[in-house]
Amino acid sequence: MPVDLDLHLACEPPEPVAVAVYYVVSEALANAAKHARSERVEVAVKATDEEIELTITDDGIGGADTRRGSGLIGLRDRVEALRGRVDVTSPPGEGTTVHATIPLPLPPGAPGEDHAPRRGHTQRQVRG
């Protein structure tokens, strides 16, 4: 299944945020391949000094229900532990979009909160 990847990073996120992003993208891709009958997926990640935002959209059959299955529930728990939010939109027949935002920097006392952002900008378009 082809995946279009669009990355815009103003800083390197703290490790706990990077791990959460990895799991959100990984779970969304697994669901698209396993359940959605998708032919294409788009992954967009945008990080600023204030937040990291990711959107994963597939062109599959839709109908994903966050109340069924532990994968999407686990993602929500992981992101909310970092004061973030996950929304899943999946109308039947219209594909699925997983959108997550995690605020930066992490609150005092959170794992990785001592992270100093690395300045710079990375943009990558990957098709495969």
Phi, psi and omega per residue, in radians:
M1 nan 2.160 3.110
P2 -1.163 2.468 3.098
V3 -2.212 2.150 3.022
D4 -1.610 2.205 -3.090
L5 -2.048 2.235 -3.139
D6 -2.248 1.922 -3.096
L7 -1.988 2.313 3.031
H8 -2.350 1.851 -3.054
L9 -2.155 2.085 3.070
A10 -1.531 -0.306 3.136
C11 -2.733 2.814 3.048
E12 -1.448 2.160 -3.103
P13 -1.233 2.736 3.045
P14 -1.022 2.675 -3.072
E15 -0.926 -0.790 -3.136
P16 -1.078 -0.574 3.112
V17 -1.262 -0.772 3.110
A18 -1.047 -0.687 3.112
V19 -1.146 -0.762 3.113
A20 -1.073 -0.754 3.116
V21 -1.061 -0.779 3.113
Y22 -0.986 -0.836 -3.098
Y23 -1.174 -0.662 3.112
V24 -1.103 -0.847 -3.135
V25 -1.128 -0.779 -3.124
S26 -1.040 -0.808 -3.128
E27 -1.153 -0.723 3.134
A28 -1.116 -0.715 3.101
L29 -1.161 -0.722 3.114
A30 -1.089 -0.753 3.122
N31 -1.126 -0.701 3.129
A32 -1.090 -0.721 -3.123
A33 -1.305 -0.639 -2.992
K34 -1.521 -0.701 -2.981
H35 -2.040 -0.526 -2.917
A36 -1.545 -0.215 -3.070
R37 0.979 0.718 -3.111
S38 -1.308 2.613 3.011
E39 -1.827 -0.324 -3.113
R40 -2.714 2.547 3.088
V41 -2.307 2.475 3.040
E42 -2.025 2.292 3.105
V43 -2.115 2.156 3.098
A44 -2.172 2.280 3.109
V45 -2.251 2.200 3.127
K46 -2.265 2.163 3.136
A47 -2.152 2.300 3.021
T48 -2.098 -3.069 3.070
D49 -1.220 -0.327 -3.073
E50 -1.682 -0.544 -3.089
E51 -2.849 2.873 2.965
I52 -2.072 2.350 -3.082
E53 -2.236 2.334 3.083
L54 -2.345 2.518 3.130
T55 -2.358 2.211 3.097
I56 -2.120 2.101 -3.078
T57 -2.184 2.282 3.050
D58 -2.072 2.852 -3.129
D59 -1.834 0.522 -3.071
G60 -1.413 -2.736 -3.003
I61 -1.446 -0.146 3.138
G62 1.198 -2.875 3.106
G63 1.441 0.209 3.103
A64 -1.131 2.409 -3.112
D65 -2.134 2.026 -3.093
T66 -1.203 -0.195 3.116
R67 -1.491 -0.248 3.122
R68 -1.876 2.404 3.088
G69 1.444 2.599 -3.060
S70 -1.564 -0.288 -3.065
G71 -1.061 -0.949 -3.123
L72 -1.201 -0.599 3.088
I73 -1.129 -0.746 3.119
G74 -1.089 -0.652 3.091
L75 -1.125 -0.784 3.132
R76 -1.034 -0.796 3.127
D77 -1.054 -0.773 -3.106
R78 -1.099 -0.767 -3.113
V79 -1.271 -0.718 3.137
E80 -1.146 -0.484 3.084
A81 -1.120 -0.363 3.109
L82 -1.796 0.344 -3.113
R83 1.185 0.381 -3.113
G84 -1.702 -3.027 -3.092
R85 -2.497 2.472 3.053
V86 -2.185 2.289 3.052
D87 -2.170 2.388 3.101
V88 -2.099 2.184 3.076
T89 -2.046 2.181 -3.022
S90 -2.663 1.128 3.106
P91 -1.123 2.406 3.138
P92 -0.932 2.293 3.108
G93 1.443 -0.018 -3.048
E94 -2.170 0.269 3.114
G95 1.433 -3.091 -3.077
T96 -2.303 2.423 3.029
T97 -2.159 2.203 3.024
V98 -1.894 2.121 -3.126
H99 -2.139 2.241 3.140
A100 -2.339 2.490 3.009
T101 -2.283 2.461 3.087
I102 -2.295 2.121 -3.130
P103 -1.238 2.617 3.072
L104 -2.226 2.669 -0.150
P105 -1.273 2.978 3.091
L106 -1.180 2.667 3.135
P107 -1.178 2.716 3.095
P108 -0.960 2.390 3.121
G109 1.591 -0.237 3.122
A110 -1.322 2.615 3.105
P111 -1.026 2.262 3.099
G112 1.499 0.074 -3.066
E113 -1.192 -0.238 3.121
D114 -1.508 0.138 -3.109
H115 -1.136 2.330 3.025
A116 -1.762 2.151 -3.106
P117 -1.047 2.491 3.045
R118 -1.659 2.113 -3.098
R119 -1.276 2.722 3.107
G120 2.336 3.101 -3.107
H121 -2.424 2.249 3.098
T122 -2.114 2.275 3.067
Q123 -2.343 2.285 -3.093
R124 -2.428 2.340 2.986
Q125 -2.015 2.077 -3.132
V126 -2.168 2.284 3.065
R127 -2.177 2.380 -3.131
G128 -2.797 nan nan
